[in-house]
Amino acid sequence: MKIIGIIFARGNSKGIKNKNLLKFKKTTLLGNSIRQAFASRYIDRVIVSTESNKIIKEAIKNNAETPFRRPKILASDNSPEIKSWRHAIRFLNKNKDIDYIASIPTTAPLRSVTDINKCIHLAIKKKLDIVFSIT
């Protein structure tokens, strides 16, 4: 089974400048999400979707892949995240052997690797199309 972890992290945040690069637990919010994704027993690859050179640099520093660049039009305050998902899926559809995509948001740094594993396990066990957690 092939499971990809994907992190959507745009660089041009209006509220908090460069929020995805803020320090958190000896790394950044982005670095934390990448580390959690790699720590999951299910996730094979971690991909970061961004338009930002700074975020690409941080992603590579943390061993994530940045195989495509998100268009700037999909990185504005008014861009619905679903359009960024479609952009990423179009790229990933070239690779037909992907069974699941796990979204690991940078803005949920207090989630645990156990949370990620439980969601993926549930999706696999029950053959679900989508699982998400809220608090």
C-alpha angles and dihedrals in degrees: 000000000000118000124179123201112213128191121195108206121162121193101214104075116167099197102046116016112239091350093168089061096050115125116262128165096345092313136052131279087258093047090050092053091047092050092048091050092050090047091059113103089221106047116093101180135018119213128185120209112204146131094214125101090205092054092046089053092050091046092053090045087058093046096253122139125245100186094159138024120233112235113251090240088066092050103063129108089255097048112112111231090229089070090055088050090053091049092051094044091051088057094043094047088075084071102063097184097077114116101178140009118210117201112214107188119207089217093068100062095153095064114107132229085245089061090053092047093048092052093049092044090052092049092051096042096048096032091237125175094216140011125179136172129221136180 
